Amino acid sequence: MDKLVRYRELVQKVITDYANFGSPRGDIERELIFDTQRDRYLLLNVGWDDQRRVYGCVLHFDIKDCKIWLQYNGTEIDFAEELVQLGVAKQDIVLGFHSPFMRKFTDYAVV
């Protein structure tokens, strides 16, 4: 299987699995946004918790140059490690939420 196709499937799987785990409070909907043409993958919370409006990104992954970029992680789950457990090489994962300077101190790709 082509590496890019496999990475697309894995990113969608980990985001979907997280979205299906538990349920948000109040009248909040989880929206999965998978743009496979531009390789942008997001999970949003949208709705209301009593009188409070809820709208925000929970997860944001991109695939660039056959590397999975973790752009935002609003959870306590280590999705980089989840991807490694699913067979993604650490050199194919970029922690985009860290500065390029800080990335060199991780076990993952810098760019």
N, C-alpha and C positions, 0 to 999 in steps of 0.2 A: 504494500500500500504506500502511496505517495506520502512523504513526511508532512507536507502542508495539510493534506486531507486528514491525516491522523491527528495532527495538532488541533485542527478545527473541531473534530469530534470530541477530543478530550476536554478542550476548553468549554464547549457546550455542555458536556456531561457534568463537569464539576460545578458549573454555575447552576445548572438545572437541579442537580442533587441538593445543593444548598438551598435553593428556592423552595424545594419541596419538603425540606426539613423544618418541622415546627410550623407555626403560623404567627404572623405579626399581630400586634394588638389592634384593637379597634376595627374600624372599617378601612383597613389598609390592604391594598392590592400589590402583589409583587409582579413587576413587569420584566419579562425577559426580552432583551433586544439583541438580536443576532444579525449583524450585517456581514454576511459571508463574502460579499464583493469587496468590501474595504477592510475586512477582518477586524471588526470592532464588536466587542461582546460585553454587554452590560446587564446588571440587575438593578432595578430601581424599586424603591418603595413609594407608593403614591396613594393618598387617601386622607382619612381623618381619624384622629384619636381623640374622641369626644369633640371638643371645640378647637382642637389644635390641628392645623394643616400639616400633613407629613408629605414631604417630597424630597427625595435624595437618592443619590447613587450609593449602592451597597458594595458592588463589585464592578470593576472595569478592567478588562483584559484586551490587549491588541495582539495581533500577530504581524510582525514586521521582519522581512528578510528571513523567514522561516525560524524566527525566535518568538517565544511567547513573552510578551511584556505585561507584567502585573502593574497596571497604572494606578489602581486604587483598591484598597482592601479595607472595608469598614467593618470587618468581623475580627474575631480572635483566632480564626483558623489560619494555619500556615499553608496557603494554597500552593506555594512553590514546592513545599515538601509533598503535598498531595499529588502534584504533577510528577514529581520524581518517582513516587511510589507507583504511578501509572506507566512509567517507562520513559519519561522525558528526561533527556540528559541535562545536567545542571548548566552546561555551557549553552543550552538553548533556552534558558529562562533568564529574563532581565527583570530586576526589581526596579521598575520605573519610578516608584514612589520614593526611592532613595536618590540622592544626587549622584552624578557620575563619580565624584570624588569618593563617596561612601561605598559605592558598588564594588570598588576594587578590594574592599575588606571582607566581602562575602564570598561564598563558594560558588556564586552564580556569575553569569556573564555581565560584563561591564556595558557592552553595547551589542 
